[in-house]
Amino acid sequence: MSTYEIPHDDNAEEAVIGAALISDVALEAAAHLIDAEDFHKAGHAHVWHAITQTYAGGKVDAITVAAQLTANGFTGEGYDLASLSKLLVGVPSVTNAERYARIVAELATRRRVLSACRTTMEDAWHSTDAAAVAERARDMFADIDVPAGKPVPDQDYLSFMGEHETEYDWLIPQVLEHRDRMLVTAGEGAGKSVLLAQIGVMTAAGLHCWTHKPMQARNVGIIDLENSPRMLARRMKMLRDAADQAGAQIDPQRLRVRSRPEGLDLTSRTDRRWLMERCIANSTELLVIGPAYRMSAGVAAKGDVGGEDHARTVTKALDEIRNRCNVTLLMETHAPHGNNYGRDLRPFGSSVWLRWPEFGIGIRKEDSTNFKVEHWRGPRDRRMWPDTLVRGRRWPWTAIMPQQGTVAA
């Protein structure tokens, strides 16, 4: 075969067609792997399509398939009974139908790869948007794969457990694992962004966010999408002073801070790439970011009721980042305004935010210093949560744990 010849094998195509005309078992084995579009020769594609049509309605043989080809508008050499009968005689082995089909499938995959390469080359020559070219190429190649063949059962539970760790991969012991998603809500001015920044600072300093006990220090990135750099700097100074009073040393390389009051638009390729690059460049383990409503721009498309598709795009981008970078997400957003029954602590906006995180925590004000911790979604795993958060101690927020009923030191 010449290096530049389009990948194909007419003999394998004829053999799999002939085997399918002889045996329903052979047909079923091959049909798991190939469709009519996988054949290089157009005549073979038409015959295979007629075979699958015929099989859907009953018995397959040379006579019934020839009749179906005639009904489809194909007559003459290659489509008549005499041509189909020759294919029957030429089958090397009916029992090898699946192997013939796999040859056809693999060559079809190679042709699709070549086609995608040609399209990408043309796109790269003529487009001035390199990122758009790369994304279109990824989308094309993501859809190309060799079929797996006949479906096989999933792993039994013992094999599954044997291949996967059951031990917790703690980022903050008993609170958050790597890749967990936690969304915190409260009313405006409650101090939730300070709380999240405090958790980030304590994690970078090697202090447990609830108990204040020593733990392994982690790499933390704080990206504030609402406050100005000056306001964020004042907040960080306050938290650094609290850490100093607690005798905690913060390695500057473990705590990266960014103010972006213009927000992000994670529905755009540019901003998704920007956030991914921040996590990679900073080796981020805990990403503290928010508020969530500042992660997209504009309004949802017409017909996107409740902005559901809009929110799914944002959460999909966040999931890609956490999975590729092994990042734990700690986010905050606003809760809706109150009603006759008190303030709803569920996140404002699309219901996607209700279902997406592993942990959804609301902070409800009881008095000027005490805030009740409430779960607006059922946690997906058992973790350590405070009953109450108290404002105005050594740290801006201090936890009262249910086990002791006392404020952490």
Residue pairs with C-beta under 8 A, 6 or more apart in sequence:
1 7
6 40
6 111
6 114
7 40
7 107
7 110
7 111
7 114
8 40
8 41
8 107
8 111
9 40
9 103
9 104
9 107
10 40
10 41
10 44
12 100
12 103
12 104
12 107
13 39
13 40
13 41
13 44
13 104
14 44
14 87
14 90
15 90
15 91
15 92
15 96
15 97
15 100
16 26
16 30
16 34
16 97
16 100
16 101
16 104
17 44
17 47
17 48
17 51
17 87
18 87
18 88
18 89
18 90
18 91
19 26
19 27
19 30
19 91
19 93
19 94
19 96
19 97
19 100
20 26
20 27
20 30
20 31
20 48
20 51
20 60
20 97
21 51
21 60
21 61
21 62
21 65
21 84
21 87
21 88
22 88
22 91
22 94
23 94
23 97
24 55
24 60
26 94
26 95
26 97
26 98
27 51
27 55
27 60
27 97
29 97
29 98
29 101
29 150
30 97
30 98
30 100
30 101
31 52
31 55
31 101
32 98
32 101
32 147
32 149
32 150
32 151
33 98
33 101
33 102
33 104
33 105
33 147
33 149
34 48
34 101
34 104
34 105
34 108
34 147
35 48
36 45
36 46
36 48
36 49
36 52
37 45
37 108
38 104
38 105
38 108
39 45
39 48
39 104
39 108
40 107
40 108
40 111
43 78
43 79
46 69
46 72
46 74
46 79
47 65
47 69
47 78
47 79
47 84
49 72
50 65
50 68
50 69
50 72
50 74
51 60
51 65
51 68
53 68
53 72
54 60
54 64
54 65
54 68
58 64
62 81
62 84
62 85
62 88
63 81
65 84
66 79
66 80
66 81
66 84
69 75
69 79
69 80
70 79
77 83
98 149
98 150
102 149
105 146
105 147
106 146
109 144
109 145
109 146
112 144
113 141
113 144
116 137
116 140
116 141
116 144
119 140
120 133
120 136
120 137
120 140
123 133
123 136
123 137
124 130
124 133
127 133
131 269
131 270
131 273
132 269
135 269
155 163
168 177
169 177
169 178
170 176
170 177
170 178
171 177
171 178
171 180
171 203
171 218
171 285
171 286
171 328
172 199
172 203
172 208
172 209
172 215
172 218
172 286
173 208
173 215
174 383
174 384
175 208
175 209
175 210
175 383
175 384
175 385
176 182
176 286
176 328
176 330
176 359
176 383
177 328
178 285
178 326
178 327
178 328
179 322
179 323
179 326
179 327
179 328
180 328
180 329
180 358
180 359
181 318
181 322
181 328
181 329
181 331
181 356
181 357
181 358
181 359
182 328
182 329
182 330
182 331
182 357
182 358
182 359
182 360
182 361
183 292
183 331
183 332
183 333
183 347
183 353
183 356
183 357
183 359
183 360
183 361
184 192
184 195
184 196
184 330
184 331
184 332
184 333
184 361
184 362
184 363
185 192
185 332
185 333
185 334
185 335
185 345
185 346
185 347
185 348
185 360
185 361
185 362
185 363
185 376
186 192
186 332
186 334
186 335
186 345
186 362
186 363
186 364
186 365
186 371
187 334
187 335
187 338
187 343
187 365
188 334
190 363
190 365
190 371
191 363
191 391
191 396
191 397
192 332
192 363
193 224
193 226
193 227
193 235
193 290
193 291
193 332
194 235
194 396
194 397
195 332
195 363
195 389
195 396
195 397
196 288
196 290
196 330
196 331
196 332
197 222
197 224
197 235
197 236
197 239
197 288
198 209
198 239
198 242
198 395
198 396
198 397
199 209
199 288
199 330
200 220
200 221
200 222
200 255
200 286
200 288
200 330
201 220
201 236
201 239
201 240
201 242
201 243
201 250
201 255
202 208
202 209
202 212
202 243
202 248
202 395
203 209
203 217
203 218
203 220
203 286
204 217
204 218
204 219
204 220
204 250
204 251
204 254
204 255
205 217
205 243
205 246
205 248
205 249
205 250
206 214
206 215
206 216
206 217
206 248
207 213
207 214
207 215
207 243
207 246
207 248
208 214
208 215
209 399
210 384
210 385
210 386
210 399
210 401
210 408
211 399
211 401
211 408
212 246
212 408
212 409
217 251
217 254
218 254
218 285
218 286
219 253
219 254
219 256
219 282
219 283
219 284
219 285
219 286
220 254
220 255
220 256
220 284
220 285
220 286
220 287
220 288
221 256
221 257
221 258
221 278
221 279
221 282
221 284
221 286
221 287
221 288
221 289
222 236
222 255
222 256
222 257
222 258
222 288
222 289
223 258
223 260
223 275
223 278
223 287
223 288
223 289
224 232
224 257
224 258
224 259
224 260
224 261
224 290
225 260
225 261
225 263
225 264
225 289
225 290
225 291
225 294
225 295
226 261
226 263
226 290
226 291
226 294
227 235
227 259
227 261
228 259
228 261
229 259
229 261
231 259
232 257
232 259
236 257
238 396
239 395
239 396
240 250
242 394
242 395
242 396
243 249
243 250
245 394
246 394
246 395
256 278
256 282
256 284
258 278
263 294
263 295
263 297
264 271
264 274
264 275
264 294
264 295
264 296
265 271
265 295
265 296
265 297
265 298
266 272
266 275
266 295
266 296
266 313
266 314
266 317
266 318
267 296
267 297
267 310
267 313
267 314
267 317
268 297
272 317
272 320
272 321
275 317
275 321
276 320
276 321
276 324
276 325
278 284
279 287
279 321
279 325
279 327
280 325
284 325
284 327
285 326
285 327
285 328
286 327
286 328
286 330
287 321
287 322
287 327
287 328
287 329
287 330
288 330
288 331
289 295
289 329
289 330
289 331
290 331
290 332
290 333
291 331
291 332
291 333
291 334
292 314
292 331
292 332
292 333
292 347
292 349
292 353
293 333
293 334
293 348
293 349
295 314
295 318
296 310
296 311
296 313
296 314
299 307
299 310
300 306
300 307
300 308
300 309
300 310
301 309
301 310
304 310
306 350
306 351
307 349
307 350
308 350
308 351
308 352
310 350
311 349
311 350
311 352
311 353
312 352
315 352
315 353
315 356
318 329
321 327
322 328
322 329
329 357
331 357
333 347
333 348
333 349
333 353
334 347
334 348
335 343
335 344
335 345
335 346
335 347
335 348
335 362
336 343
336 344
336 346
336 348
337 343
338 344
342 364
343 364
345 362
345 363
345 364
345 374
345 376
346 354
346 360
346 362
346 376
346 377
347 353
347 354
347 360
347 376
354 360
354 376
354 377
355 377
357 377
358 379
358 380
358 381
359 375
359 377
359 379
359 380
359 383
360 375
360 376
360 377
361 373
361 374
361 375
361 376
361 385
362 373
362 374
362 375
362 376
363 371
363 372
363 373
363 374
363 389
364 371
364 372
364 374
365 371
366 372
366 388
368 391
369 390
369 391
369 392
370 388
370 389
370 390
370 391
371 388
371 389
371 390
371 391
372 387
372 388
373 385
373 386
373 387
373 388
373 389
375 385
384 401
385 402
386 399
386 400
386 401
386 402
387 400
387 401
387 402
387 405
388 399
388 400
389 397
389 398
389 399
389 400
390 397
390 398
390 399
390 400
390 407
391 397
393 407
398 407
398 408
399 407
399 408
400 406
400 407
400 408
401 408
